[in-house]
Amino acid sequence: MDVSSIGSGYFDFAAMQTRFQEKVTEADADGSGGLSFAEFEELEASRPAGPGGPGGPGGSSGVAEEQTTEEKFDSLDTNGDGVVTLAELEAGKPSFEPSFSASNLTELLAAQEESSGVDAGSDASDELINQLFQRLQDAQAQADKNKAA
């Protein structure tokens, strides 16, 4: 799959954001406007295998330490009401400051090249988006760790 097949020659972050919001809405089985722990757990379990996905190495690059689903939920549930809203999920996303290195870009391009033979269907697009997003999160976590050191 070519990254260009996702967004007309560039990576379409707006489309990725829309897809993320759709996935959260689908996971909200009771329509409450937020995710209970069970709903969040199911959403996490639905992530594809690979970096950050269930059964995947999570932090195979040694960049980010893997949190349990409960730890992720608790860190996102900032008001402690037992429900993670879309706003809390958005606020919990890492900020992508200009700490993205050339080696991270090389890694992302290598992942894109590896997947170039994959059919550009919705599942493949979701998987690629999830993998790219996880790598961006890992890169940001490493940058944050380097700043703290």
C-alpha positions as CSV (number, residue, x, y, z in Angstrom):
1,M,0.0,0.0,0.0
2,D,1.2,3.4,-0.9
3,V,0.8,6.2,1.6
4,S,-0.4,8.3,-1.3
5,S,-3.4,6.0,-1.6
6,I,-4.6,7.2,1.8
7,G,-4.6,10.9,1.0
8,S,-3.7,12.0,-2.5
9,G,0.0,12.1,-2.2
10,Y,0.3,13.3,1.4
11,F,-0.6,11.8,4.7
12,D,-4.1,13.1,5.5
13,F,-4.2,13.7,9.3
14,A,-7.8,15.0,9.0
15,A,-8.9,11.7,7.6
16,M,-6.9,9.9,10.3
17,Q,-8.6,12.0,12.9
18,T,-12.1,11.4,11.4
19,R,-11.4,7.6,11.4
20,F,-10.2,7.8,15.0
21,Q,-13.4,9.5,16.0
22,E,-15.5,6.9,14.1
23,K,-13.7,4.1,15.9
24,V,-14.4,5.7,19.3
25,T,-18.1,6.2,18.4
26,E,-18.4,2.6,17.3
27,A,-16.7,1.4,20.6
28,D,-19.3,3.4,22.6
29,A,-21.7,0.5,22.6
30,D,-24.2,2.0,25.1
31,G,-24.2,5.4,23.3
32,S,-23.3,7.3,26.5
33,G,-20.8,9.6,24.9
34,G,-17.8,8.1,26.6
35,L,-16.1,4.7,27.0
36,S,-16.5,2.6,30.0
37,F,-13.5,0.4,30.9
38,A,-15.1,-2.6,29.1
39,E,-15.7,-0.5,26.0
40,F,-12.1,0.9,26.1
41,E,-10.7,-2.6,26.6
42,E,-12.6,-3.8,23.6
43,L,-11.3,-0.9,21.5
44,E,-7.7,-1.6,22.6
45,A,-8.2,-5.3,21.8
46,S,-9.4,-4.4,18.3
47,R,-6.1,-2.7,17.4
48,P,-4.2,-4.7,14.8
49,A,-1.2,-6.8,15.8
50,G,2.1,-5.0,15.4
51,P,3.8,-2.2,17.2
52,G,1.4,-1.2,20.0
53,G,-1.3,-3.6,19.0
54,P,-2.3,-6.7,21.1
55,G,0.1,-9.5,20.5
56,G,2.6,-7.0,19.0
57,P,5.9,-6.1,20.5
58,G,4.5,-2.8,21.8
59,G,7.8,-1.2,22.5
60,S,10.0,-3.5,20.4
61,S,12.1,-0.5,19.4
62,G,12.8,0.1,23.1
63,V,11.2,3.5,22.8
64,A,8.1,3.4,25.0
65,E,7.3,1.2,28.0
66,E,4.1,-0.8,27.5
67,Q,1.3,0.1,29.8
68,T,-1.5,-2.2,30.8
69,T,-5.0,-1.4,29.4
70,E,-6.1,-0.4,32.9
71,E,-3.1,1.9,33.3
72,K,-3.9,3.5,29.9
73,F,-7.6,3.9,30.9
74,D,-6.7,5.4,34.3
75,S,-4.3,7.9,32.8
76,L,-6.8,9.0,30.2
77,D,-9.7,9.3,32.7
78,T,-8.5,12.6,34.0
79,N,-11.6,13.5,36.0
80,G,-11.8,10.0,37.6
81,D,-15.5,9.4,36.7
82,G,-14.8,5.9,35.2
83,V,-15.6,7.0,31.7
84,V,-13.1,8.2,29.0
85,T,-14.6,10.8,26.7
86,L,-13.4,11.7,23.2
87,A,-12.1,15.0,24.7
88,E,-10.1,13.0,27.2
89,L,-8.8,10.7,24.5
90,E,-7.8,13.8,22.4
91,A,-6.1,15.4,25.4
92,G,-4.2,12.2,26.1
93,K,-2.6,12.1,22.7
94,P,1.0,13.0,22.6
95,S,1.8,16.4,21.2
96,F,3.9,16.2,18.1
97,E,6.5,18.9,18.6
98,P,9.3,19.3,16.1
99,S,11.2,16.5,17.8
100,F,10.6,14.1,15.0
101,S,14.1,13.0,13.8
102,A,15.3,11.9,10.4
103,S,15.8,8.3,11.7
104,N,12.1,8.3,12.7
105,L,11.1,9.4,9.2
106,T,13.4,6.7,7.7
107,E,11.6,4.1,9.9
108,L,8.2,5.3,8.7
109,L,9.2,5.3,5.1
110,A,10.6,1.8,5.5
111,A,7.3,0.6,7.0
112,Q,5.5,2.2,4.1
113,E,7.7,0.4,1.6
114,E,7.2,-2.9,3.4
115,S,3.5,-2.6,3.0
116,S,3.5,-1.4,-0.6
117,G,2.2,-4.8,-1.8
118,V,-0.9,-4.7,0.4
119,D,-4.3,-4.0,-1.1
120,A,-5.5,-0.5,-0.2
121,G,-8.7,-1.7,1.4
122,S,-10.2,-0.1,4.5
123,D,-8.7,-2.7,6.9
124,A,-5.2,-2.3,5.4
125,S,-5.6,1.5,5.6
126,D,-6.6,1.2,9.3
127,E,-3.7,-1.0,10.0
128,L,-1.2,1.3,8.3
129,I,-2.7,4.3,10.1
130,N,-2.5,2.5,13.5
131,Q,1.1,1.5,12.9
132,L,2.2,5.0,11.8
133,F,0.4,6.6,14.7
134,Q,2.0,4.2,17.1
135,R,5.4,4.9,15.7
136,L,4.8,8.6,16.0
137,Q,3.7,8.1,19.6
138,D,6.8,6.1,20.3
139,A,9.0,8.8,18.7
140,Q,7.3,11.4,20.8
141,A,7.7,9.3,24.0
142,Q,11.4,9.0,23.2
143,A,11.7,12.7,22.6
144,D,10.0,13.5,25.9
145,K,12.3,11.0,27.7
146,N,15.3,12.7,26.1
147,K,14.1,16.1,27.2
148,A,13.6,14.9,30.8
149,A,17.1,13.4,30.9
